[in-house]
């Protein structure tokens, strides 16, 4: 996680600021990738974990730049993120794909610049962690959510809405537009009670949502009389699911 990556970076900083052998032994046995590069991105040091990941010996890396390993689609973002190393607090975070012995994999990098008394960047310490499984899971989730939204958007006869914990609209399908008279643009970001809940029911709805969130008391499904944009009654059978 982020805190572990920060701890590893701090350990690497100690190594590169100290000649004590104990720090080097710790870094050499880190599962995280640890590198030191010059301001032009040329390797000055690469720990065994980095060398193993990319199938290179340290001698093969020294003097070469790391950028050829980076996926073409991620090079611009990497360069932009690294600009932060030249301004206080001289740190940068980036996620990028890189060509390893196992093919393209995602890595999270936490970089710190070593500067002189005048603020000039002398070296850059990078600590990386393989996050490929996490990124693949994120991409699958995004695709799944997109497909889910496409499906419920195409439901023409059932009004489906999504709300956050503050009862603000996050989703409003076409059936909701037709049933209540509010366009998607009008509804998004507005509170449920300000759209379709009659004045006399608003406090009850607020309390019901609060009890569900705080105590797990699910709002029961049932028949309700709500209202549309013009104030007309809309008789519905309403059910709710919390995600």
Buried (B, 14 or more C-beta within 10 A) or exposed (E): EEEEBBEBBBBBBBBBEEEEEEBBEBBEEBEBBBBBBBBEBBBBBBBBBBBEBBEBEBEEBEEBBBBEBBBEEBEEBBEEBBEBBBEEEBBBEBBBBBBBEEEEBBBBBBBBBBBEEEEEBEBBBBBBBBBBEEBEEEEEEEEEEEEEBEEBBEEEEEBBBBBEEEBBBEBBBBBBBEBBBBEBEBBBEBBBBEBBBBEEBBEEBBEBBEEBEEEEEEBEEEEBEBBBBEEEEBEBEEEEEEE
